[in-house]
Amino acid sequence: MESAEFKDLINRYLNGKVTTAERKLVDEWYQSLRQTSDGYAVDPRLKSEIYNYIQTFKQERPVKRLQIKRLYRYAAVLITAVTAAVLFFSKQKAQLKSQSQTLVAYHTQVGEVKKLLLPDGSACWLNARSTMRISEQFSQAPNRIIYLDEGEAFFKVKHNASQPFIVVTPHLRTRVLGTSFNVKAYEALNKAEVTVATGKVQVNTSNRLLGKITPNQQITYNLKTHRHVLRQVNAAEYQSWATGDFVLRQAPFDELALTMKNAYGVSLVARNPQVEKYRYNLHINPARSLSETLKIICSVHQNTYRRSNNEISIY
């Protein structure tokens, strides 16, 4: 981190415009001032003066004229502090870069459900057309972090109170200690879902808590309105895909289309505006032929379909 970057970070910190992660870094840097990069202790009295000076700045009080000797003392300590800060943040960035280079990615294809045994003993089922990443240092890190970049996954987490298990999607962050739950975050949908089978999980966006949910509860987060809904569900239905049975309950057309894409690799298109408004209660099992499944779908609202290669038009 360059000194200009450090100055910008401190200014944003003082004005309350930092992220939680950035605030944590600044707080950790301040604690690190107990020992400078040259190995000698910083005078606690001078640290206190710097802290009080910062607090004065934060409260936007007029800065009093400093005596020349005190100004030199501040300058000496601040130069040491900035040097230590540059070293500290450079080290943090290097560590983060190192971690990002050791992420292992897992992918699934159309019609594929993959079961993974994670390094900590937890189990994960990855739904079709999904991408997930974990660090090679997963079980040794302070937090067990999973990056579900696209798709859906069901987790059975091995309990470890000292090492929280966190699933990060593009829009939600789900934190648990030991439980089983489903996370759905397909880009094709305008929502993200977290459903709990056992235990308790905490669901956040980047800046607010959405809720803490328990068995048979689900949080659905709308990606457009940024609003969420908490409701009671049958959690078993939302993890049935892991055993090859896709259960849809009052599902809109886009969710039906996503399920067909995952199960059969075909694109479902509504050629009638009314079709897009329909809701579907269905069990879709890839063990059935595509034609059988399409007949079942069309029978729900008395529709017809036409196939052109891998595109299915519903009329």
Disulfide bonds with the S-S distance in Angstrom:
none
